[in-house]
Amino acid sequence: GDRTSGVRYDLWNFGQTELSVVGAWQPCSAGAAACSEISTSANFTYSTADNSKPHDGSEIGLLFAESGSGDGPKMAACAALLALQHANEGNGSVVPELSRYGPNALQFVPKPIGIVRADVASAIRGYESIRDRIDGFVDGAASRTNVHVAQLGALDGVPQLSYYSSAPELSCDVQYTHFGRSYVSDKISSSVLAEQLAGYGWRHYGVLHVRDEWAVGYQEHLAQNAFRLGLTQFSGSWTESNTAEIREAVQMMRDIGVNIIVSLSFEVDLLPLLSSAEDEGLLADNFVWIIIEGSGSAANLGTNPEATRLMAGMLSFEANPVPAFGFQRLFRLWGS
């Protein structure tokens, strides 16, 4: 763009799996041919919110839920703040890759903002309260909020990185130009799950899901992959926190007669769902339950003995690219 002569920029490649300096340039009024490349400094000086001035640190907005889903949002917020601290220090004690930068090579300034879990209006207000003071932000987790917040980020030219939004529509580069994520899209995850179901020799299965952008999108992509593999999917759904509709969906699954059940539920509905399933005989030994992202639900409900009893023996399913640093770390932990 047309910028003041003499201002220094470091350009970073946000399209790769890790941040890497790809160049720096000196804007001038003599035309692009006369603008020579210059060496890069140790400090992170890229500003998306306002490219007309450099500064000493990248101010990162953090949109985290203050309520709902047990302690998960609080743990995520603490983990993000610790990650920013480790990035600033070049501390590789948790994420070894951060040590390659050294202390003060990256400088992130956190701007934490509390929002209500999965509440679109709350997430939008949270983003708007910091939009003029940040260079990028880490999301509000839920796909239902990020399909809106990511559009605002695109309009404002502010990069967003999501750690938990999996809705396939967020991969649209035209609509969500500044959105990225470290979490795998449900388009990929549902494909892997369908392959697993077929691999076990199961030809018919049911899906019980909350009517939410995440769950509806997941089951639709799962159905498409099931059809491709010759599987038959039956679906039942409910409105979040509506126990009557939950029971109706479970009873419908009972009447259909499938004994392989995939669950797409928030923690608030998981206990009513499993209690209804037990009442209808759907937790007997000849039933298989697969809870999507169930390990998170188990962690958040782990202090509830009834949840522990009902979830015993169920399968949890998450998908992650094998080459990812995060997956490799988790794999080593699981192995130990």
FIVOMAR-456322 format. One record per residue (C-alpha): x, y, z; residue number from 1. Coordinates in Angstrom, 2 decimals. Each point is the difference from the previous one (the first is absolute). Layout:
<pts>
PT     east    north       up  kolpa
PT        X        Y        Z    NUM
...
</pts>
This chain:
<pts>
PT     east    north       up  kolpa
PT     0.00     0.00     0.00      1
PT     0.89     3.67    -0.01      2
PT     1.92     0.38     3.27      3
PT     2.27     2.62     1.54      4
PT     3.56    -0.24    -1.24      5
PT     2.47    -1.38     2.51      6
PT    -2.33    -2.29     1.94      7
PT     1.34    -3.50     0.61      8
PT    -2.09    -3.17    -0.38      9
PT     0.65    -3.66     0.73     10
PT    -2.19    -2.31    -2.08     11
PT    -1.03    -3.28     1.57     12
PT    -1.32    -3.09    -1.71     13
PT    -3.25    -0.91     1.79     14
PT    -0.76    -2.77    -2.50     15
PT     2.59    -2.42     1.34     16
PT    -0.20    -2.29     3.03     17
PT     2.44     2.25     1.83     18
PT     0.81     3.69    -0.09     19
PT     3.01     0.83    -2.14     20
PT     1.36     3.32    -1.26     21
PT    -0.36     0.04    -3.78     22
PT     1.33     3.47    -0.67     23
PT     0.00     3.65     0.90     24
PT    -0.31     3.08    -2.16     25
PT     0.49     3.74     0.12     26
PT    -2.97     1.90    -1.50     27
PT     0.89     3.05    -2.06     28
PT    -1.56     2.40    -2.47     29
PT     2.26    -0.88    -2.94     30
PT    -1.97    -3.09    -1.04     31
PT     0.23    -3.70     0.78     32
PT     3.19    -0.54    -2.03     33
PT     1.92     2.44     2.19     34
PT    -1.16    -1.52     3.28     35
PT     2.81    -2.25     1.11     36
PT    -0.13    -2.92     2.38     37
PT     1.61     0.54     3.38     38
PT     1.13    -2.37     2.72     39
PT    -2.45    -1.09     2.66     40
PT     0.25     0.85     3.68     41
PT    -0.57    -2.30     2.95     42
PT    -3.21     1.73     1.05     43
PT    -3.45    -0.80    -1.34     44
PT    -1.22     3.29    -1.53     45
PT    -2.78    -1.05    -2.36     46
PT    -3.23     1.91     0.59     47
PT    -3.11    -1.03    -1.90     48
PT    -2.36     2.38     1.79     49
PT     2.08     3.00    -1.08     50
PT     2.89    -0.58    -2.39     51
PT     0.98     3.67     0.06     52
PT     1.98    -0.24     3.24     53
PT     2.31    -2.60     1.53     54
PT    -0.03    -0.87     3.69     55
PT     1.92    -2.15     2.45     56
PT    -2.47    -2.84     0.54     57
PT    -2.90    -1.72    -1.72     58
PT    -3.17     0.55     2.02     59
PT    -2.07    -3.20    -0.04     60
PT    -3.67     0.00     0.99     61
PT    -1.17    -3.06     1.94     62
PT    -3.74    -0.71    -0.07     63
PT    -0.74    -2.62     2.66     64
PT    -3.23    -1.20     1.57     65
PT    -0.55     1.01     3.62     66
PT    -2.81    -2.50     0.54     67
PT    -1.25    -3.36    -1.24     68
PT     1.72    -3.28    -0.90     69
PT     1.48    -0.55     3.46     70
PT     3.58     1.09     0.54     71
PT     0.98    -0.47    -3.65     72
PT    -0.13     3.70    -1.02     73
PT     1.98     1.04     3.10     74
PT     2.65    -2.61    -0.74     75
PT     0.17     1.14    -3.62     76
PT     0.43     3.64     1.05     77
PT     2.77    -0.88     2.46     78
PT     1.71    -2.18    -2.61     79
PT    -0.12     2.80    -2.59     80
PT     1.49     2.54     2.39     81
PT     2.74    -2.47     0.93     82
PT     0.65    -0.67    -3.70     83
PT     0.42     3.71    -0.71     84
PT     2.38     0.31     2.95     85
PT     2.06    -2.95    -1.24     86
PT     0.06     1.42    -3.53     87
PT     1.32     3.32     1.33     88
PT     2.64    -1.78     2.05     89
PT     0.96    -2.54    -2.66     90
PT    -0.86    -2.64     2.59     91
PT    -0.28    -3.48    -1.51     92
PT    -0.88    -1.89     3.19     93
PT    -3.54    -0.76    -1.23     94
PT     0.24     0.67    -3.73     95
PT     3.60    -0.81    -1.02     96
PT    -0.36     1.89    -3.30     97
PT    -0.24     3.34     1.86     98
PT     3.61    -0.27     1.12     99
PT     1.23     0.48    -3.57    100
PT    -0.88     3.72     0.18    101
PT     1.92     0.87     3.16    102
PT    -1.05     2.56     2.64    103
PT    -1.61     3.21    -1.28    104
PT     0.01    -1.17    -3.65    105
PT    -3.81     0.10     0.15    106
PT    -1.91     2.48     2.11    107
PT    -3.70    -0.64     0.55    108
PT    -2.12     2.25     2.21    109
PT    -3.21    -1.79     1.11    110
PT    -3.34     1.83     0.07    111
PT    -2.37    -2.46     1.74    112
PT    -3.75     0.57    -0.30    113
PT    -2.68    -2.12     1.67    114
PT    -3.05    -1.11    -1.99    115
PT    -2.96    -2.30     0.59    116
PT     0.54    -3.47    -1.45    117
PT    -1.47    -0.47    -3.48    118
PT    -1.87     3.33     0.26    119
PT     0.29     1.86    -3.31    120
PT    -0.91     3.46     1.35    121
PT     2.48    -0.33     2.87    122
PT     2.81    -1.06    -2.34    123
PT    -0.68     2.88    -2.39    124
PT    -0.03     2.52     2.85    125
PT     3.23    -1.47     1.34    126
PT     1.72     0.29    -3.38    127
PT    -1.28     3.53    -0.62    128
PT     1.32     1.13     3.39    129
PT     3.60    -0.78    -1.04    130
PT    -0.07     0.13    -3.80    131
PT     1.85     3.33    -0.17    132
PT     2.73    -1.13     2.44    133
PT     1.05    -3.37    -1.36    134
PT     2.07    -1.45    -2.84    135
PT    -1.68    -3.40     0.14    136
PT    -2.17    -2.07     2.30    137
PT    -0.65    -3.49     1.26    138
PT    -3.64    -0.90    -0.23    139
PT    -3.06    -0.73     2.09    140
PT     0.21    -3.75    -0.72    141
PT    -3.50    -0.83    -1.20    142
PT    -0.64    -0.20    -3.73    143
PT    -3.37     1.69     0.46    144
PT     1.76     3.16     1.22    145
PT     2.98    -0.09    -2.33    146
PT    -2.04    -0.12    -3.19    147
PT    -1.01     3.55     0.99    148
PT     3.14     1.29     1.74    149
PT     2.24    -1.25    -2.83    150
PT    -1.99     2.09    -2.46    151
PT     0.70     3.11     2.08    152
PT     3.68    -0.91     0.09    153
PT    -0.04    -0.30    -3.78    154
PT    -1.61     3.42    -0.39    155
PT     2.49     1.59     2.42    156
PT     3.01    -1.88    -1.38    157
PT     0.83    -1.55     3.39    158
PT     1.39    -3.57    -0.03    159
PT    -1.77    -2.54     2.19    160
PT     1.26    -3.37     1.21    161
PT    -2.46    -2.51     1.41    162
PT     1.00    -2.87     2.27    163
PT    -3.39    -1.74     0.02    164
PT    -2.30     1.04    -2.86    165
PT    -0.50    -2.89    -2.40    166
PT    -2.91     1.10    -2.24    167
PT     0.95    -0.77    -3.64    168
PT    -1.48     3.27    -1.28    169
PT     2.75     1.93     1.81    170
PT     2.45    -1.38    -2.58    171
PT    -1.51     2.28    -2.67    172
PT     2.88     2.31    -0.92    173
PT    -2.33     2.43    -1.76    174
PT    -2.31     0.68     2.93    175
PT     2.45    -0.53     2.88    176
PT     3.14     1.57    -1.44    177
PT     1.83     0.47     3.32    178
PT    -1.10    -3.16     1.82    179
PT     2.35    -2.86     0.83    180
PT    -0.15    -2.89     2.41    181
PT     2.14    -2.58     1.70    182
PT    -3.01    -2.31     0.36    183
PT    -0.94    -2.37    -2.80    184
PT    -3.13     0.68    -2.07    185
PT    -3.00    -2.28     0.54    186
PT     0.07    -0.71    -3.72    187
PT     3.22    -1.92     0.61    188
PT    -0.98    -1.39     3.41    189
PT    -3.35    -1.37    -1.22    190
PT     1.70    -1.65    -2.95    191
PT     2.43    -1.79     2.33    192
PT    -2.86    -1.09     2.27    193
PT    -1.98    -1.41    -2.92    194
PT     3.05    -2.00    -1.08    195
PT     0.32    -1.34     3.56    196
PT    -3.66    -1.03     0.15    197
PT     0.29    -1.79    -3.33    198
PT     3.27    -1.59     1.09    199
PT    -1.71    -1.62     3.00    200
PT    -2.57    -1.51    -2.35    201
PT    -2.88     2.07     1.37    202
PT    -2.55     0.76    -2.76    203
PT    -2.69     1.87     1.97    204
PT     0.42     2.55     2.77    205
PT    -1.81     2.88     1.67    206
PT     1.02     3.58     0.74    207
PT    -1.45     1.87     2.98    208
PT     0.88     3.68    -0.19    209
PT    -0.84     3.44     1.32    210
PT    -1.35     2.45    -2.61    211
PT     3.07     2.22    -0.18    212
PT     2.21     1.18    -2.89    213
PT     2.77    -2.35     1.10    214
PT    -2.10    -3.12     0.56    215
PT    -2.31     0.45    -2.99    216
PT     2.93     0.59    -2.33    217
PT     1.87    -3.00     1.37    218
PT    -2.86    -2.44    -0.42    219
PT    -0.71     1.28    -3.53    220
PT     3.59    -0.60    -1.08    221
PT     0.01    -3.35     1.78    222
PT    -3.17    -1.00    -1.91    223
PT     1.63     0.95    -3.32    224
PT     3.03    -2.13     0.77    225
PT    -2.18    -2.85     1.24    226
PT    -1.94    -0.01    -3.27    227
PT     3.28    -0.13    -1.93    228
PT     1.02    -3.09     2.00    229
PT    -3.37    -1.73    -0.20    230
PT    -0.98     0.67     3.62    231
PT    -3.45     1.04     1.25    232
PT    -0.31     2.83     2.51    233
PT    -3.04     0.79     2.15    234
PT    -0.12     3.33     1.84    235
PT    -1.89     1.43     2.94    236
PT     0.44     3.51     1.42    237
PT    -1.08     2.40     2.70    238
PT     0.15     3.66     1.02    239
PT     2.75     0.69     2.53    240
PT    -1.14    -0.53     3.62    241
PT    -3.41    -1.37    -1.07    242
PT    -0.28    -3.27     1.93    243
PT    -3.38    -0.91    -1.55    244
PT     1.45     0.17    -3.51    245
PT     3.05    -1.98     1.15    246
PT    -2.24    -2.81     1.23    247
PT    -1.99     0.02    -3.25    248
PT     3.20    -0.29    -2.06    249
PT     1.21    -2.91     2.15    250
PT    -3.36    -1.77    -0.29    251
PT     0.09     0.40    -3.77    252
PT     3.44    -1.61    -0.09    253
PT    -1.34    -2.84     2.16    254
PT    -2.90    -0.58    -2.40    255
PT     2.30    -0.03    -3.05    256
PT     2.04    -2.74     1.62    257
PT     3.60     1.08    -0.62    258
PT     2.59    -0.90     2.63    259
PT     2.93     2.12    -1.28    260
PT    -0.58     3.58     1.18    261
PT     2.08     3.12    -0.69    262
PT    -0.60     2.84     2.46    263
PT     0.50     3.70    -0.79    264
PT    -0.91     1.78     3.21    265
PT     1.08     2.83     2.26    266
PT     0.77    -0.82     3.63    267
PT    -3.23     1.63     1.15    268
PT    -2.00    -2.63    -1.92    269
PT     2.23    -3.02     0.40    270
PT    -1.33    -1.22     3.35    271
PT    -3.69     0.36    -0.99    272
PT     0.82    -1.76    -3.28    273
PT     1.74    -2.96     1.63    274
PT    -2.60    -0.25     2.76    275
PT    -2.75    -0.21    -2.61    276
PT     2.02    -2.55    -1.96    277
PT     0.35    -2.15     3.14    278
PT    -3.74     0.21     0.66    279
PT    -0.70    -1.19    -3.56    280
PT     2.50    -2.86     0.17    281
PT     2.54     1.60    -2.38    282
PT     2.93    -0.43     2.37    283
PT    -0.13    -3.81     0.06    284
PT     3.10    -2.07    -0.76    285
PT    -0.94    -0.45    -3.66    286
PT     0.09     3.78    -0.66    287
PT     3.00     2.04    -1.10    288
PT     0.10     3.74     0.74    289
PT     2.48     2.33    -1.68    290
PT     0.12     3.47     1.54    291
PT     1.50     2.60    -2.30    292
PT     2.66     1.92     1.96    293
PT    -1.06    -2.06     2.99    294
PT     3.31     0.32     1.82    295
PT    -0.75     3.68     0.61    296
PT    -3.47    -0.85     1.27    297
PT     1.44    -2.68     2.26    298
PT     2.56     2.44     1.40    299
PT    -2.61     2.67     0.72    300
PT    -2.46    -2.49     1.50    301
PT     2.64    -2.12     1.71    302
PT    -0.92     1.10     3.51    303
PT    -3.58    -1.20    -0.48    304
PT    -0.24    -3.67     1.02    305
PT    -3.21    -0.49    -2.01    306
PT     1.73     1.26    -3.16    307
PT     2.95    -2.30     0.68    308
PT    -2.36    -2.97     0.36    309
PT    -2.02     0.74    -3.15    310
PT     3.03     0.71    -2.20    311
PT     1.94    -3.09     1.10    312
PT     0.97    -2.10    -3.02    313
PT    -0.96     2.59    -2.60    314
PT     2.31     1.09    -2.80    315
PT     1.24     3.54    -0.55    316
PT     0.89     1.18    -3.48    317
PT     2.23     2.90    -1.01    318
PT     1.94     0.41    -3.24    319
PT     3.33     1.77    -0.38    320
PT     2.60     0.05    -2.79    321
PT     2.79    -2.42     0.94    322
PT     2.82     2.39    -1.04    323
PT    -1.26     2.76     2.33    324
PT     2.35     0.89     2.86    325
PT    -2.90    -0.09     2.45    326
PT    -1.04    -3.50    -1.03    327
PT     3.55    -1.27     0.26    328
PT     0.28     1.34     3.56    329
PT    -3.31    -1.56     1.02    330
PT     0.98    -3.30    -1.62    331
PT     3.18    -0.09     2.07    332
PT    -2.00     0.75     3.16    333
PT    -2.56    -2.71    -0.78    334
PT     2.85    -2.45    -0.64    335
PT     1.42     0.65     3.46    336
</pts>
